[in-house]
Amino acid sequence: MNASATLDNSAATLLRDVFGFQAFRPGQEEIVHTVAEGRNTLAIMPTGGGKSLCYQLPALMRKGVTVVISPLIALMRDQVRALRAAGVEAGALTSANTDEETQAVHAALAEGTLKLLYIAPERLAAGSGQGLLRRINVSLIAVDEAHCVSQWGHDFRPDYLRIGDLRRALGVPLAAFTATADAETRTEIVAKLFDGEEPQIFLRGFDRPNIHLAFQPKDRPRAQVIAFAAARKGQPGIVYCATRARTETLAKALRDESHNAAHYHGGMEAEARREVEERFNVEDDLIVVATIAFGMGVDRPDIRWVVQADLPKSIEAYYQEIGRAGRDGAPAETLTLYGADDIRLRRAQIDEGLAPPERRAADHARLNALLGLAEATGCRRRVLLGYFGETAGDCGNCDLCDTPPATYDATEAVQKALSAALRTDQSFGAGHLIDILTGNETDKLRARGHDGLPTFGVGRDIPRAAWQAIFRQMMGYDLIRPDAARHGALVVTEKAHPVLRGEVSVTLRRDSLQKAARRPAPKALVAEEDAPLLSALKAKRRALAEAARMPAYIVFTDRTLIEMAETRPRTLDEMARIGGVGAKKLEQYGRAFLEVINGEAEQLHPTRRKLAGRDAGPLFDRLKAVEAELARGENGAGKPLSCSPSLLARVATARPRTPQDMARLLGERRAERFGAAFLDVLSTAD
């Protein structure tokens, strides 16, 4: 079906009839109209904020083909599958296509029915790829994950640099979208994609209020991950790890605890990776333990939790990974584990890289921002949004809002630690420095004469575990920094000197010195009385998805099922008002889900079903009732006469205002019998 050929091309109508949403999310409508009008656009919107609709709707509103450039095959295939399920002609040309799939895409392009064509940026390197795009009447280029064009970003893809050349060659507008782009990244996107010409820029906020944010210092991290998963048994989740080996060992540990878990990383065979992707799409309870290679390919909207078992390298990377959770808007939870070893690793990766000094300094600053979020003493969401230039009050949905941390003046302890580092020529790590501070006379310490230092034993009053937390927090505040040239020894930064001189005080968190408090069990998705119905709806969804060999969320998302369970629609008209129930899905699945909710569903003529959820639906019913009353005339003795359902639908939709307009629709004979009564029905509906 070519949706734009059969539907009114207004954005609001397409939003309702194709995608099943009654209203735009905040910020969407203005972006949609700007893109549809053919203006170059850069939109920074939070993951789960509805970015894809901001180019999919304009594609249906404009003539020609919209080319969507997206970074990963799995993401493209998921979006194509969802669009086709909604009745939109879309296709992808990827290396994962079967011959039949590729032939079907080329046939649809030749027939002029395809509205959205998804391709990877790597195809732009091939002359055949660019040649195809010149032949198929491209009217718009949409770039997903546009931060990949920026070398300041966290996922740079060199092939994205060819997109600007493509835009110039085709002479069409370009709309670029991303969820995470700071000021430097935005500047580079504009330079590389728009030749420095300022597009219409939309900053639609970075807040994801449905996601609970939490950090914990590492304390037997494998046990921490297993405990978090156990509290959310049966919910789909992702665990991100810094190394491939760690994904495998942690996935096995979860399986040993009876969780349905699989690992995923770039070193696996392609077939094994595809198998995990397919399992994640269809298995409601699968946990994937993965490197970041998995995250960009995930389009599943109902991931209920994400754990980062190792510290990411920046706030952008952090936000990209946790942004996989709760994209349907329903509650989701995240947990980020971090420790001194993570900080050393990230510092070493920066210092040992080949980037120029100014880039390394910027990367250290990005890491500092993330560590500031990890060691925050107030609402995490305020700190996070502040990094992106937004202000906010306390969110009430992070671990520090759940349990406000106690703080203390740690200036004196920090000064002692800094002094120990300086008096040992900044040549040792935290373990040796803590031995000095606590007066622990090791052989290594005595051999170097460090038992005679003025700082020897000055910190005996603080337990060793507490000193470890102090050093970690000092690293987090960038008062000390591991030096790769000194094999990871801690060096004192310029930022620390005012602390040593007593000009600046240091406040640390006491809760960092204690085992993190156990968070209450996650909130249920629905009230207790609606939970059985939600389970039944999920079972029906699973059965339909398995029969069609598609991911369950392509049928309906969790959020749609939650709304069904809470509102319990009784008719197809009421079902059509549920978010995510578009015209094609109503036709395909509406009765099946109504039967779960209410038992046997009502039977409706196919013409009436197409009006479900629209103002014309109730009008059709009233016109039908009037038609039945007048079928034999006003006195009941006339010759039988009726109107077909399609004719009644035209009247209900067009709403003629005068007898002449009604006669043109009905014809003279039917207008004579039904015209006046129909006009009365229409007049009372205004």
VOGUMI-608670 format. One record per residue: residue in one letter; x, y, z of N, C-alpha, C in turn. Coordinates in steps of 0.05 Angstrom, whole numbers, plus 5000, padded with zeros to 4 digits. Layout:
aXYZXYZXYZ/...
END
This chain:
m501749765000500050005000501750255000/n501150444983502550704983500750885000/a501550935025499851075044499151355034/s501151485021500651765013498651774990/a498151554976496251554954493451524963/t493051424987490351354996489451515020/l491251675031490451835055490852125050/d489352285064489852575065492752615073/n494252795060497052825066497653025088/s495653095104496253265127497753105148/a499553235162501253095182499452965203/a497553115213495853015235494252765227/t493152775202491652545192493352305189/l495652335177497552115174498452005201/l498952185219499752095246497651915258/r495151985255492951825267492451575251/d492051605225491151375209493251175203/v495751255200497851065193499250965218/f499951145236501551065259499951035285/g497451125285495651075307495951255331/f497151495327497551685349495651915346/q494351985368492352195367493552475368/a495952505377497252765379500252735377/f501552955369504552955368505652965396/r508052855398509652905423510753185422/p511553295446512553565446514953595427/g514753805410516853865391516753735364/q515153525362515053375336513753535314/e511553655319509953775297511453985282/e512854165296514254375282516554265265/i517854055275520053935259518853795234/v516653655238515453515215514753715193/h513453935200512754135179515154265166/t517254315182519654435171520954245151/v521153995158522353795140520553765115/a517953745119516053705097516153935077/e516654175087516854415070519454425054/g521254245059523754225044525954405054/r525954475080528054635091530154455104/n532754515100534854365114534454385144/t534754155157533954145186536053975201/l536654075225538253915245536553905270/a535753665278534153625302535553455322/i535953565346537053405368534753345387/m534053095389531753005405532552765421/p531452735445532152505462531352245449/t532952035454532251765445529451695457/g527651595440524951545449523151785446/g524252005436522652255432521152265406/g521452055389519952045364521352165341/k524052125339525652235317524752115291/s524351855290523851725264521251835251/l519251895267516752015256517352275242/c519452415251519952685240521152675212/y521852435202522452415174520652225160/q519352035175517551855162514951995153/l513852175170511452325162512052505138/p514152665138514652825115515052655089/a516152415092516452245069513752175056/l511652145073508952085063507652345053/m508452575062507252825054508452935028/r510852845021512252944998512152744975/k512352834950512552664927515352544927/g515752324913518352214909519152034933/v521751964933522851774952524551934973/t524151854998525951955019528051745024/v530551825022532851645028533651685057/v533651465072534451475100537151345103/i539151505112541851395116542151335146/s542551075152542550985179544950805184/p546150795208548750675212548750365213/l546650235221546749945225544449805212/i545149565201543149415186540849335203/a541349245228539149145245537149375250/l538149615254536349845259534649895234/m535849885210534349945186532149725182/r532949485185531049265180528649285199/d529149355224527049375244525049605236/q526249835227524450055220522849995195/v524049855176522649785152520349595159/r520849395176518849205184516549355198/a517149545215515049695229513449865210/l514749985191513250155171511449985154/r512449755145510749585128508349475144/a508749425170506549335187504449555190/a505249805187503350025189502250105162/g503049955141501850005114503450195097/v505950245104507650435088509550275071/e509850355046511750225028514550315034/a516150145046518850205054520649965048/g523250025043525049805038527849885046/a529649685047532449735054534149585034/l536349715027538449575011540849535028/t541249295038543449235056544748975048/s547048925059548548675054547048435066/a545148475084543648255096541148175080/n540548325059538248265043538447995029/t536247855026536047635008535747744979/d536247574959535847654932533047744927/e531147604939528347674936527647944948/e528848004971528348264983529448494966/t531848454956533048664939531448704913/q530548484901528848504877526248654882/a525048594906522548724913522949024916/v525249104928525749394931526149524904/h527649404886528149524860525449534844/a523749334847521149334833519449564843/a519349594870517749814881518850084872/l521450114870522650364860521850414831/a521950204815521250224787518250304783/e516550194801513750254799512950524811/g514850644826514350904839512650884864/t512550644876510850614900512450634926/l515050604925516650614949516950904959/k516350944985516551204997519051255013/l520051045026522551075042524450855035/l526950935029529050745022531350785043/y531850565058533950575078536550465066/i538750605070541350515061543450575083/a545650425082547850485101549750685087/p551150845103552951055091555150935074/e555950685080558050555064557250515035/r554650515029553750475001554350724984/l554850954998555351194983558151184971/a559851004980562550974969562550844942/a560450694936560250544911558850724890/g560050724866558850884844556050794837/s555550524839552850424833550750524853/g551550554878549750654898548850944892/q550751114886550151394879548551404853/g549251234834547851234809544851164812/l544350964830541550894835540051134847/l541251274866539851494879539351724859/r540951754839540551964819538151894801/r537451634799535351544781532551524793/i532251534819529751444831528051674842/n528551914834526852144842526952184873/v529352214883529752274911528852554917/s527152594937526152864943527152964970/l528352774987529252855013531252655023/i533352745036535252575050534952605080/a534552385094534452395123536852245134/v538252365153540652245164540052175194/d540051915200539551835228542251805241/e542351855268544851845283547052025271/a546252275266547952465251550552525266/h550652465292553152525307555452355296/c554852145281556951975270558752125250/v557852355240559452515222561752665236/s561452675262563352845278565552695290/q568052785287570252655300570352725329/w568752915338568452975366566552775380/g564752665363562752485374563952215383/h562252045394563251795405562951555386/d561951605362561551375343562151465315/f564451585310565151695284565151485263/r563751545240563651365217564651525192/p567051465181568151625159566251645135/d564651435130562951445106560751655109/y560251755133558251965136559252225123/l561852245119562952495107562152525077/r561152305065560352315037557452425034/i556052445056553152525054552952805044/g554752985052554553265042554853275012/d556753105001557053094972554552994958/l553252794970550752684959548552904959/r548353054980546353264981546753464958/r549253544954549853734932549253604905/a549953354901549553224875546553194868/l544953134889542053094884540453354884/g541553554898540253814900537553804915/v537553644937535053614952535653694981/p533553754996533853825025534853595041/l536053645064537153445082536153495110/a535253285123534453305151536153115167/a537553215187539353055203538353035232/f538552805244537452745270539452605288/t539552675313541152535332540052585360/a540852415379539852445406542052575424/t544552555416546752645434548752805417/a548653065420550553235406551053485422/d553453515433554153765448554853975427/a555654215437556054445419558154385398/e560354255406562454205386561454005365/t560053805373558953615354556953745335/r555253915345553254055328554654225307/t556754365316558254535297559454365274/e560554135281561753965260559553845242/i557253775253555153665236554353875215/v553954125224553254345205555354375184/a557854365191560054405172560154175152/k559853935161560253695143557753635127/l555453675138552953595123551753825108/f552054065118550654295106552654505095/d555154435091557154615081557354875097/g556854855123557055085140554655275138/e552755225119550355385118548455305140/e547655495156546055435180543355305172/p542755055180540054945176538255055197/q535654975195533855025217534554825239/i535354935263536254755284534054745306/f533454495314531654455336533054305359/l533054425382534054295406531654235423/r530753985423528253915435528653775462/g530853835475531253735502532353455502/f533653395524534953135527533752965549/d531653065562530552925585529052685577/r529552465591527952215589526752165616/p524552295623523552285651522652005660/n522051825641521151555648523451375656/i525951465652528251295659529351365686/h529551165703530851195729533851175726/l535351375737538251385735539451295761/a541551135760542951045784545850975777/f547651035796550450955795551150805821/q552950625819554050495843557050455839/p558650505860561450425859561550115857/k563550015843563749725840564449595867/d562949385873563449225898562448945891/r564248775881563548525870561548565847/p562448685825560648775804558948555791/r560048315790558448095778556048045795/a556348045822554048005840552148245838/q553148485834551448715831549648685806/v550748605784549248575760547148355763/i547948125775546047905778543747985797/a544348135818542248215836540348405823/f541348585806539548775792537748625773/a538848425758537248275739535248105754/a535947995777534147815792531647975801/a531948225808529648385816527848455793/r528748405768527148465744526848215727/k526647995740526447735726524147735706/g524747645682522747625661522547875644/q523948095651523848335635526248345616/p525948435591528148455573530148675581/g532748615580534748815588537248785573/i539048995575541648985563543749045584/v545948895584548248945601550549025582/y551549265585553849355569556449305584/c558449205569561149155581563249285563/a565549335575567649465560569249275543/t569249015549570848825533569148595524/r570048465502568648235491568648005511/a570947955523571147725542569247755565/r568948005574567148045597564247995590/t563448045565560647985557560147685559/e562047525552561747235552561547125581/t563347215598563347105625560947195641/l560047445636557747545651555147425641/a554947375615552547235604552346955616/k554646815618554646545630553746555659/a554746755674554046785702551046825705/l549846985687546947025688545446765681/r546446625661545046365655545246165678/d547546175692547846005715545846065737/e544846315737542846395756540046375745/s539746215723537146155711535846385695/h537546575687536546785669536946705640/n535146805623535446755594537246975584/a539846905579541847105572543647005550/a544547205533546347145511548347365509/h550747305499552747515495552847605466/y553947845462554047965435556448155433/h558148105413560348295409561348275380/g563048455372563948475344565748255336/g566748095354568547875347567047615340/m564447615343562847375337562447345307/e561947105298561247055270558647205264/a558347295239555947445232553447295237/e553447035231550946875236550246865265/a552246835283551746835311550647095321/r551647315310550547575318547647605309/r547147525285544347545275542447375292/e543447145300541746975317541047115343/v542947245356542347385380540447615375/e540847765353539047985346536147885343/e535947655328533247545324531947455350/r533547325367532547235393531647475410/f533147685410532447925426529848045416/n529348025390526948135379524447975386/v524747715390522347545394522047435422/e524147425438524047315465523547535485/d521347515499520447735517522347775540/d523847565548525447585573528447565568/l529347595543532247555538533847795548/i536047735562538047935570540447905551/v541248115538543648115521545848255535/v548148115538550548235550552348305527/a552948555523554148645498556148865501/t557748895480559349145477557549345464/i558449595462556849805450556149745421/a557449555408556849475380553849395378/f552649295400549849205399547949445400/g548649655415546749855422545550005398/m547250075379546350235356544450085338/g544449815340542749665323540049585335/v539549695359537149615374534849815369/d532649715358530349895354528049805371/r528449615389526349515406525449725426/p522949795427522050015444521549935473/d521249675479520349595506522549475523/i525049555519527149465537526749605564/r526549445585525649545611528049625628/w530449535622532749615639535349585624/v537249755632539949745621541949775644/v543949595644546149615664548749655648/q550249845657552949885647554849765667/a555949535660557749395679560449525681/d561049705662563549855662562950135654/l564550325664564150605659564450675629/p562550805616563050905589565151115588/k565751225564567951415562567051705562/s564451755561563552035560560552035567/i559552275573556652295578555052235552/e556152305529554752235504554451935502/a556651785507556551495505554651385526/y554851495550553051405572550151435564/y549451665553546651725546545751555523/q547551505504546851335481546151055491/e547650945510547250675519544750655536/i544450825556542050805573539550875557/g539951035535537651105518536250885504/r537550645504536150405493533850325510/a533750405535531550325553529150505551/g526750385553524250535556523650725533/r524250635508523750815485520750835480/d519150655492516250675489514950875509/g516550995526515551185545514651065571/a514550795573513850665598516250665617/p515750615643517950635662520250445655/a522750535659525150375654527250455675/e529150275679531250325699533950275688/t535950425699538650395691540450385715/l542750255712544850245733547550255720/t549250435729551950455719553950395741/l555650195737557650125756560350245748/y561950335768564450465761566350435785/g568950445779570950425800573550555791/a575550545808578150665802579350545777/d579050285773580250155750578950255724/d576350315724575050425701576250695694/i576750855714577751125709580651105698/r582250925709584950885698584850805669/l583050615663582850515636582050735616/r580050895624579151105606581251325602/r582751395624584851595622587051485603/a587751225607589851105591589151105561/q586551035556585751035528586051305515/i585451515530585751785519588651855515/d590351805536593151885535594751725515/e594051475511595551305493594551315464/g592451475460591351495433593051675415/l592451685390594051835370592852115365/a590852195380589552455375591452675382/p591152915370592753145377592153235406/p594053395418593653475446591053605452/e590053775434587453915440585153715441/r585253515424583153305424583253145450/r585753075458586052925483584953085507/a585553335507584553515529581553515529/a580353535505577353535504576253265513/d577553045506576552785515576852755545/h578952855557579252855586576953015599/a576253245587574153405597571453265595/r571053115573568552965571568452745592/l570652615597570752405618570252535645/n571452765650571052905675568052965680/a566653045658563753095661562252845669/l562952615657561652365665562252295694/l564752325702565552265730564152455749/g563752705741562152885758559352795761/l558152665740555552555743555552315762/a557652145759557851905776558151985806/e559752195811560252265839558552495849/a556252545835554552775842553452745870/t552952965883551852965910548853055910/g547853145887545053215884543853075860/c541353145853539853015832541552965807/r541652715798543252655775542152775749/r539552785747538352895723539053185719/r539253335741540053615739542853635728/v544653465738547453475728547553395699/l546053185691546153085664545053295645/l542753405651541553605633543253855632/g544553925655546254155656548554125636/y549653885632551753845613550853915585/f548353865578547253925552546054205551/g546554365571545654645570542854695579/e541654495593538854525602538754555633/t536754685643536354715672533954555680/a533954445704531754275713531754275743/g529454225755529354175784529953885790/d529853815816530253545824528153365811/c529053135800527252975783525552775799/g526452685822524952485837525052215825/n526752175805526951915792529951835786/c531551875807534351785806535051685834/d537251545836537951425862538551645883/l539551875875540252085895537752235903/c535652235887533052345896531652145913/d531951885908530751675925531951695953/t534551715954535951715980538051935979/p537452185987539352405986541852326002/p544252365990546652276003547552466025/a548752346045550152516066552852586055/t553752836061556352926052558053016076/y560553046072562353146093564653296081/d565853466098568153626089570653446090/a571653376066573853186064576453336057/t576553596061578853746052581453646065/e581353606091583853516104584853246094/a582953056091583752796081584952816053/v583652976036584653016009587453146009/q587853336026590453466027592653256035/k591953086054593852876062594552686039/a592452616023592852436000594552575979/l594052825974595652975954598553005963/s598853055988601553085999603152815996/a601852596002603152335999604052285970/a602352365951603052335923605452505915/l605452755925607652935918610352855931/r610152765956612652685971613852425960/t612352285944613452035931613952085901/d614252335894614952415866612852325846/q610352295856608052225838608751985821/s609851775835610851545821609351285829/f607151305845605851075855602851095852/g601650855853598750845851597350865878/a594750835878593150885902593850685924/g594350435917594950235938597350305955/h599550385942601950455957601450705973/l600050905962599551155977597851096001/i595950915999594250856022595850706043/d597750536035599550416055601050626070/i602050836057603451056071601551196090/l599251266081597351426097596451266122/t596051006119595050836141597250716158/g599850776150602050666166602450366163/n601850266140602149976135604949926124/e606749816141609549796134610049546116/t609749586090610349366071613249366064/d614249146053617049136044617549346023/k615749386005616149585984616349865996/l614749916016614750176029617350226044/r618250026059620750056075623150076056/a623149926034625449936016625850206004/r623750356001624050625990624150846011/g624250766036624450956058621951126062/h619651026052617251176054616051166083/d617050986100616150976127617251216143/g619051366131620051606145618851866135/l616951846117615652096106613852226127/p613652496126611752626145608952526143/t608152426120605352336116604952046124/f607051916133606851636141605051606166/g602751466163600951416185599151636192/v599051866177597352086185594452026180/g593851806166591051746160590051486173/r591351416196590551166209587651166218/d586551396223583851416233581651356212/i582551326187580651276165581150986155/p579050816154579450546145580450536116/r581750316109582950296082580750316060/a578450176065576250196045575350476041/a575250636062574450916060576551076044/w579151016048581251146033580951076003/q580250835997579850755969577550925956/a575450965971573251125961574151415958/i575751515976576751795974578451825949/f580351635945581951655921580251635895/r578251465895576551445872575151705866/q574051825888572752075884574652305876/m577052295886579052495878579652465848/m579852215838580152165810577752265794/g575352225806572952325793572752625791/y573852765811573953055810576453165795/d578052985784580453045769582453205786/l582653135812584753245829587353085826/i587052825820589352655813588652505788/r590652435773590152305747592252095742/p591351855734593351645726595051735702/d597551695703599351785682600451535667/a599551515642600451275626603451255624/a604751495622607751485619609051385644/r607651395667608851295692607451035701/h606550885681605250625687602850645706/g601350855702598850885718599251025745/a601651125751602051265776600251515777/l599451585801597651815804599252075806/v598552265788599852525788597752735797/v598752945809597053155820596453355797/t593953425793593253615771593353905781/e593254085762593254365769590754435786/k588654295781586154345795586454295825/a588454125832588754055861590354255877/h591954425864593654595879592154795897/p589954915888588455085907587454935932/v586954675929586154505952588454485971/l590854425961593154405978593754665993/r593254885980593855145993591655236012/g589455076013587255146031585455356020/e585555405994583855615982581155495973/v581055235969578555105960578054865978/s575654825986574854596003573754375985/v573754135995572753895980570653755996/t568353715984566153575997565853305983/l565753095998565352825987562852705999/r561952485986559552345994560152126014/r558752126037559051906055557951646044/d555851666028554651416018556551276000/s558551405989560551265973562351095990/l562451156016564150996034562750746044/q560150726038558550506048557550336025/k556650106030555449946010552850076001/a552450095975550150235964547550105975/a545650275982543150185993541550035971/r540149825979538549675959536149845951/r535849875925533550025915531049855917/p528749975923526249815924525749685897/a524149475898523549325873522349515853/p522749465827521749645807518649665807/k517649895800514849935800513549765778/a511149665783509749505763508849685741/l508549575717507849735693504949825695/v503249675709500349745712499549685741/a497249785748496149735775495549435778/e495449345803495149055808492748935795/e490549085794488048975783488148955752/d490049095740490249085710492448885702/a494048785720496348615713495448355699/p493348215708492547975694491848025665/l490348245660489548305633492048375616/l493948525627496348595612497848335604/s497948145622499347885616497847745594/a495247745594493647615573494047755546/l494148015546494648165522497448105510/k499448085528502148015519502247735507/a500747555519500647285508499447275480/k497247435477496047455450498047575430/r499447785439501347915422503547715414/r504547565433506647375428505747165407/a503347065410502246865392502046975363/l501047225361500747345334503447395322/a505347485338508047545328509447295319/e509247075335510546825327509246715302/a506646745299505346645275506346795250/a506847055253507647225231510747235228/r512147105247515047115248516147395248/m515147545267516047825270516447885299/p517948095306518248175334515548245346/a515248185372512648235385511948535384/y513948715388513348995389512449115362/i512848965340511849055314508749025315/v507648825329504748805331503749045347/f504549075373503949305389506149325410/t506849565418508849605438507649565466/d509349535486508449515514506649745521/r507349985513505850225520502950205510/t502650105485499950065474498349865490/l499649635497498249435513497549535541/i499349695552498749815579496249985577/e496050155556493750325553491250155549/m491449935534489049765531488249645558/a490149555574489549435599488249635618/e489149885617488150085635485450205627/t485050235600482550365591480450155583/r481249915576479349695569477349775548/p478249835524476349915503474349695497/r471949775491469749585487469049545458/t469749745441469049745413471449805396/l471249765370473449835352473950135352/d471750295355472050585356473850665380/e473350535403474950595427477750485423/m477950255411480650135406482350315388/a481050445369482550615350483650865363/r482650935387483751165401486151095419/i486850845421489150755436491750835421/g493650955434496151035421497550805408/g498250825383499750615369497950435353/v495350475353493450315338492650465313/g494150435291493450565266491350405251/a490750505227488550385211489150095204/k491550045194492149775186492249575209/k493349665231493549485255490749445267/l489049645266486349615276484949395259/e485249415233484049225215485148945220/q487748925225489148665227488748535254/y488948705276489148595303486848685321/g485348875313483348995332481548805345/r480248635329478248445340479548245358/a481948155351483347955368483848055396/f484648305398485248415425482748495439/l480648575425478048625438476948375450/e477348145437476347895448477847825474/v480347895476481847845501480648025523/i480048265516479148465536476248405544/n474448355524471548345529470248085522/g471647895512470347655502469847705472/e467647605462466947625434466847915425/a468247985404468348255394466048305374/e465248565372463148635354463948585325/q461948525308462348485280461748755266/l463548855250463049105235463549055206/h461949195189462549185161465249305155/p466849195136469549305131469549605125/t467549705112467449995107467250145134/r465650045152465350185178467950155194/r469349925192471849895207473850105199/k473850185174475750385165475250655177/l472850695187472250955200472550945231/a473350715241473650685270475550885282/g474651015303476351215317476251485305/r474851515283474551785270471751895275/d471552155272468952285277466852175258/a467752085235465751985215464551715224/g465851575242464851315251462051335264/p461751485285459051515297457051635278/l457851815260456051925240454951705222/f456751525214456051305197453851145211/d454151085237452250925252449551065252/r449451325257446951475258445651485230/l447251525210446151525183444951255175/k446351045184445450775179442750725192/a442450825217439950785232437650935218/v438251185209436151335195435451195168/e437451095154436950965129435150725133/a435550565156433950335161431050415167/e430750645181427950735188426450825162/l427950935143426651035118426850845095/a427650595100428150415078425650375061/r423250395074420650375059419050635060/g420550855063419251115063418251185091/e417251435093416351535119414051375130/n412251285113409851135123410350835123/g412650735115413350455116412050285095/a410850415075409550265054410750305026/g412950445025414150504999415850274989/k416850314965418650114952421350114967/p422449874974424949874988427150014974/l428750174989430950324978433150335000/s435650314992437750315012440250465001/c442150515019444750635011446950435018/s448850405000450950215006452750325029/p454150145043455950245064458050445054/s459050405029461050595019459750865014/l457150875006455851125001455351265028/l454551115049454151235075456851345086/a459051205080461651295089462351555076/r461751585050462351835036460752065048/v458252015054456552225067457752305094/a458452105110459552155137462152305136/t463752255115466352375112466152655100/a464552685078464452935064462653145078/r460653045093458753225107457553445090/p456053375069454853585052452953765069/r452954025062451454225078448754295066/t448354265040445954355027444554115013/p441954155007440453934992441753884965/q442854094952444154054926446653884929/d448353934949450753774954450053484960/m447853454977447053184984446053034959/a444653164942443653034918445852944899/r448053114898450253044881451652784892/l451552744918452752504930450952264927/l448352304933446552074935445152004908/g444952204891443252174867440452264874/e438852344854436252464859434352284874/r434252024866432251844879432851804908/r435351754916435951714944435851974960/a436552194947436452454960433652524968/e431752444950428952504956427952364981/r428952114985427951965008429652025033/f432352035030434052055054435352335058/g435252505038436852745039436352925063/a433752985068433153175090433853055117/a433252795121433952665146436952645150/f438452595129441352585132442452855139/l441353075126442253345133441753405162/d439453315173438853355201440953225219/v441752975212443752835227446452985227/l447153075203449753225200449753485215/s447453625215447353885228447553855259/t446553645270446753605299449553515308/a451153425288453853325295455853555296/d455153795287457054015287457254145315/
END
